[in-house]
Amino acid sequence: MNITDVGHMVEETDENGVALDKMEVAAKRLKESKKSGKVEDGSVEDPNDPYQIANYYTKAFLNDGKKLGLKVASEYPDRVMHATGYIQEMIAMIEKLVANGHAYVGKDGAVYYSVESFPRYGQLSGNTLEGLLSGAGGRVNDQDQMNKKHPADFLLWKPDPKHLMKWDSPWGAGYPGWHIECSTMAMSKFACDIIDIHTGGEDLVFPHHECEIAQSCGASGKDVFARFWMHTKFLLVEGEKMSKSKGNFFTVRDILDGKATGNPIHPAALRYELIRSHYSTQCNFTIKGLQDSANAVRKFTEFAEKLEGAASGKPIPDRVASLQHPVVKEFLGALADNLNISSALAVLHQWMSKPGDDAAAELGALRVIDSVLGITELTKSTEGGDDARVQELCRLIDDARVRKDYAGADEHRKELVAMGYEVRSSAQGTQARKKFG
């Protein structure tokens, strides 16, 4: 995964119609947040420093990712690279594109990719050069068009010694275009010209991914850049587009803290809600859906605990053996069908309602499935902080019940509930479990 910490032209403009830079927009936003106290002291000393701005948002993303069990968030910085760390590689790729006849220096001194030099340009998105309008993608304005050979030619390097972030290059001090970073970082990091899978939002199909293909193939001479392209659909909230103006814009922290539902949400429940829809279908985020996901996580967790208890003391099959379990085969078979997560989860829930008799074998199978879903690790990672007090309160409830001091038991129960726990009492004793939603 790459972190775009080099600003590039965006669709936003100032009062004079001049295109704004993402880092400049972020700097303004952070200054306002610091004044209002929304940014913790010490998080950003100088909101005018683009590196501090990028570091602030990178940390926020990684923290959210870790809370949701996003594997790549725990692999930083090895597999999460900053674009600013690959500037020289970008310059080298641009030089190669110029030498290969795929790029040229425009009248304004900027370097552009010539889309006419790549006949397959538009193949991914279904666009044609004839049908493309000037300024495609909103990345450039009309004044820039006179500097290019074709209206769809896109920026590779922009000379601008006054820019917020700039580096020396053969074309003068300036900064790279947006598209070039992804190609360079992927090909440099993995030391190959073709990668297996490339993902992104549906809004990136054109122009971003189309441009990536053109410049990557132009530099490598290969026919493809990625063997598979997987684009996710936009997220809806209660059937509507998410936007701050509608009051339905939520961050991960907002949802976990209960700002969306009125109650704190367990990270495992949010993770389940976000992964249970197929990536190529529009996910409609709803409060009811989140509650359903919390119930699903609870059912999964209780199923796992039941198997752990039944299999206690028995040898658990290893992963290789568990891969041969019929439920695991069916689960993974569904995922092998273009990540058909809905079918995979249907297999899981049907199995949980009627598992086999061999608890050890079933537990081994569940561990393989959970290595994909990532539920157990999240439920365990949120336990432990209150353990001593929780255990004490459960004991006090049991003691009070033995004495038939039900009012006292209720007081201890209320304390556990206020701490975010569900409390269940039975003949075997009182148990408290962190609420999922």
N, C-alpha and C positions, 0 to 999 in steps of 0.2 A: 504494500500500500504506500502511496506517496502523499506527502503533505505539501500542498501548494503554498509555500511561504514566500513566493515571489508574486507581487501584485501584477495584475494585468487589467486591461481595459474591460469595463463591464457596461451593462446597459444603462446604469444610472448616470445622470448628468447633473451638473450644477445649474444655477439660475441662468447661466449664459449658454447652456447647451453643450458645455465641454464635458467629455467623458471623464468619469471619476475612476480612481484606482481602488481596488479592493482593500489594500492595506491602509490607504488614506481614509476610506469609509470606516474601516475597523478602528482606526485611531480615534476618529471622531466619536464613535460609539463608546469606546472605552473611557474617553475623557468624561462623557456624560454620565457613565456608570460610576466612575470614581467620585464625581461630585455628589451623586445621589446615595453613595454608600453601598452600592450593589457589588462592588469589587473589593475583595478582602485586602486589607493593608499589606503591602509588600508583594502582592501578586504581580503588579506592574508598576515599576518605579517611574518609568518614562514612557507614557503612551505615544510619544512621537517616535520612539525607536521601533522600527518595523520588526526587528528580531524579537524584542520583548512582546510585541503584539502577537506574533506568530507562536511564540512559546506559550503564551497565556492560553490561546485557543487550542493548541496542541495538547497541553496538559488537561484541559477540560474534556476534550474528546477522548483521550486515553483513560481518564478516570471514569467517564461514563461507560466506555467500552469494557473496562475491567469489571465494573459492577454488573454488567450484563453477560459476563463470561465470554466476551469477544476475544478469541485466541490471539489474534494479531496484536491486540492492545498490550498483551503481556510479552510480545516479541520486539518491543521498541528498545533500541533503535535499529536492530539488525534487519527487521523486515518492514519497518515503517520509516521511509527515507524522506528527508527534506529536499525540496527542489534546489534550494540554495547550495546544497552540497554537491551538485552535479553541473554547475555552470560551465566548467571547462569542457566537460563531455558534450554539453549542448552545443557549445561553440564548434567543437570538432565535428559534430554531426552536420551542423549547418554548412561548414566549409566543404564537407563531402557532397552535400546536396548541390551546392553551387558548382563544384567541379563536375558533378554528374549531369549538369544541365537541368536539374529539377528546381533550382532556386536562382534568384537574381537580385541585384541591388537596384531598388527603385529610384525614382527621381528625387525622393526625399532622403536618400541615403539608408533607408531601412531595407532589410532583407526579407523578400517574400518567396513563398513557395508557388511555383507555377502549376496550377491545377491542370492546364492543358498538356503538361508533360507527362501526366499520369492518366491514361485512358480509363482506368477503372474508378476514377474519382466519382463518388455518388452511388457506387454499387451497394454499399451497406445500408444506406438510408433510402435508396430508390430515387435519389435526385439526379438530374442531368445538368450539365453545364449550361445548356440552353435555357433551362428553367430556373436557374439560380439568379436571384436578384442581387444587386450591388449591396455590399455590406452584410452579406448573409451571416446570420447568427448575432447581429448587433454589435460585433466586436470592433467595427471601424465606422467612421462617419463618411459622408459624401465627399468631403474635401480630400480624403485619402485616396479616393478611387482614381484620380488623375495620375497618381504615382505608380499604379499597377498596370500590368499587361491585360489582366482579366479581372472583372469585378469580384470573382470568388477567390482570387489569390489571397492567401492568408499570411499573416505576419510570423516571421521566425526570429527576427532581432530588430529592436527599435533603438537607434542611437538617441540618447537623451541625457546629457551630462547633468541636468537639473533634477532628474527623477529621484524619488525617495530611495530607491534601491538601484544601484548601477554597478557594472563591472566593465573592465577594459576588454575590448575585442578588436578584431581586424576592421570592424566597421564603426569603430568609435565607442566611447563609453556609453553604456545603455543597459537594456535588460531584455531577456528572452520573451518570445511570444508564449501564450498559454499552452498551445498544443505540443510544442517540442519537448517539454519536460517529461511527459509520460513515456514517450518513445525512448528517449535517452536513458531514463532511469531503469526501465524494464530491461532494455538490451544490455546496459552496463552491469546492473546488479546480477543478472542471471547469466551473463556472458553468452547470450544466444540471440539469434535474429528473429526467432519465432517462439512465442509463448503459447501455452496450451489454452488458458482461459482468461478472458478479459471481461470484467464486470463494470457496471455503472448504471446510473439512472437513465430513464428513457429520454430525458432531455439532452443527454450527451451523445446520442446516436449521430446527430448532426448539429453543429459542424465538428465537434471535438473528436469523436472517434473516427469520423470519415477522414479528418486531417491527419490523425495518428497513423492510419493505414497508409496514406499517401506518402508521408515523410519517412516512415519506417521502411516501407518497401523501396522507396526511392534511394535510401541510403544503403540498404542491404542487398538490393537486387533480387530479393525473394518475392514470390507471388503472394504471400500472406504475411500478416504480422501476428494475428492470433487465430488459433484454430476454431475457437468457440467464443461467441459474443453473447453475454447474458445481461439483459437490461431489465431493471426493476421498474415497476410502475409507480406513479406518484402515490403518496399516502393521503387518504381522506380521513377526516375526523367527523364522525357522526354524519357521513354522507356528503360533507362539504370540503372544499379545498382548505387546507390549513393556512391561516394567515393571522397576523397580529391584529389587524383591523377588526376581525370577526371575534377575537377573544378566544380562539380555539388553537392557538399556537402553544405547544408544550415542549419543554426540553425533557430529557430523561430524568433529570433531578426533580423537575416539577411533578412528574407522574409518580416517582418513587416517594416523594414527600407528601403526596395526597392532594396536590393543587387541582388535579383534573377530576378526581372522584370524591374528594372530601375525606378519604381515608388513605393512609400510607399503603403503598403497593410493594410487594416483595419483588426483588429483581428477577427471580425465576418466573414469576407470573408475567411480567412485562416481556421477558425474553420469549416465553412460549407464545404470547400473543403476536409478537412480531415475526416469528418464524413459521407460524402455522398456516399462513397463506402462501400460495405459489408465487414465486418471484415475478412471474409475467402477468399476474392478475392484480387488479387494484385492491389494495388492502384498506378496508374501512375500519378505522380505529374507533371503537365505541366503548362506553362504560360497561355495557352488558357483556361485550366480547371480552373485556379485561377481567370481569368477574368470572366468566366461563373459563378463562385461562387459569385463573387462580384456583378454581375448583379442580381443573384437570391436573394442575401441579400437586394439589393436595392428594388427589387420588393416586397419582404416580408415586408420591413420597410414601404414602401409607402402604402401597403395594410393595415397594422396595423394603420397607421396614418389616413387613410380614414375611417376605422371603428371607431376609437376613436372619430373623428369628428362627424360622423353620429349618434353615440350612446351617444353623450354628453347629460347629464341630465337624461338619462334613467338608470334604475336599471340593472346591469350586473349580469347574472346568476352566482352563485358560482361554485366552481370546481366540486362539487358532481353533480349538475344539468348539467354542461357542459360536463361531461363525457358521458352523454346520447345523446349528439349531434351525428347525423349519421356520420359526417365527422370525428369526434374524434374517434368514434368506429372503423371506417375503417382504420384510421391512426394507432391507437394502435393495431388493429388486424394484420396489416402488420408487426409491430415491434415484435409482439408475435410469428411470424413465423421466429424464429431464427434471430431476429433483421434484418428483410428485409427492410433496410433503403431506398433502391431504390424505392420499391413499396410505402412506406410511403410518400416519397417526391413527388411521382407521384400523390398521393391522394391530397396532399397539393396544388400543382400547378394547378391541374384541378379545385379544389375548388376556388382558388384565381381568376381564370379567370371568374368564374360565381358563386359568393356567393349568399346566400339567402337574402331575403328582410329584415329580422329582424336583424338590425345592432348590437343590444345589445347581442342577442344570438350568432351571428357570432363572436363577439369580445370575448365573454366568451370561445368559442371553440378555438379561436386562442391563447388565453392565456394558455390553457391546452397544445396545440401543442408546443408552444414556451417554455413551462417549460421543454420540452424534448430537443428541438433544441438549446435553449439558445442564441438566436440571439438578442432579444430586450435588454436584460441586458447589452450585450457588446456594442451595439450601444449607449446606454445611458451613459455607464461608460466612454466613450471617448468624451462626450460632456461637455460643461461647462467651460473649461479652457479659451476659446477664446470668450465666449458668448457676453460680452460687446462690444468688438471690432467688432465682426461679425455683431451684430445688428446695430451698428453705420454705418458700411460700407454699409449694405443693405439699411439703411435710406438715406445715401448719394447718393447711386445709384438712388433711387427713386426720390430724390430731383433734381438730375441732369437731369434725364429723363423728369421731369415736365418742367424744364427750357430749354429742348432740348439741353442740354450740353452733347452730346453723348461721346465726347472725355473724359470729366471728369468722366462720368459713367464707361467708359471702364477702366480708371485708377484704380478706386475703385474695379472693377470686377477683374482686374489682381492681385490686392493685396490679394483678397479672394482666388483666384486660387493658388497663391503662398503659401498661408497658408494651402492648401490641401482641399479646398472646391469646390463643384460644385455650380454654381450660375444659378438660373432661375428667369427671370423677366416676369411678366404677368400683366394683368389689376388689379389684386388683390395685386400687390406689388412684391418685390424681396425677394427670399428665398435662403439661403445658406445651403448646406448639406455637411457634411464631406464625402470626397471621400471614397469609399469602395475598390477601386483597380485601 
